[in-house]
Amino acid sequence: MSDIEVMTVEEVAALLRIEPRTVYRKVEANEIPGAFRVGQDGAIRFVKEEILKWINGQIQKGLSSETIQP
């Protein structure tokens, strides 16, 4: 089995430069991929590779929607 890197809510929030509570809201709204729950308390963790792919996809969407002004 390959090594899967896992991120916490706080790490994802820092990477996206948003508040952890915003990450929780986005998870509940299914707006962030790669989230899963672990442990008895149901702590949320993220598959790092999925988060990075999602960020790149968001960047591409943003770039493709920009209009080029002469």
N, C-alpha and C positions, 0 to 999 in steps of 0.2 A: 504494500500500500504506500502511496506517495505521501510526503509530508504536506499537510494542509495547515497553512497559517491562519490563525484565528485572531480577530480583533474584538475589543470591547466597545460598548456604546461610546465611552469617553474617547477612545482612539479614533473611531469613525467621526465623531463630532469634531475633534481636533483636525483631522485630515480635511474635512469639509468646511472647517471654520464656522461651525454653527453650534448652538447650544445642545447639550445632551438631550434636553426635553424635546427639542425639535426632531432629533433622531428617533426618539420613542414615538412621536406622532407620525413620522413618516413610515415607520415600521408598521404601526397599526393601520395605516392607510395603504399598505402594500406598495409604497413608493420607493423603497430601498430593497434590493435583492440580497440574497445570501444570508438572511437572518435566520437564526434558530435558537431554541431555548435549551439550556443545560442546567443540571443540578436540581435540587429540591426546591429552590426558590425561583426557578424558571428564568435565571439570568439570560439576557439576550447576548448572543455572540454573532459574529459575522465571518463569513469566509472571505479572507482578504482578496483573493483572486477575483471573486465575484464583484466585490466593491470596486476594485480598480477597473475592471471591464465596464462596469456601469458608469463610472466617472468618465472614462474615455468615450463612451457612447453619448453621454450628456454633452461633452465638449464637441463632438462631431455634429450633434443636432444643432448646437448653438452656432457653430461655424457655417453650417449649410443654410441656416435661416437668415444669416446676415446678408444684407444687400450691399453690393459694392457701388459706392458713389464715385463718379468720375471726377 
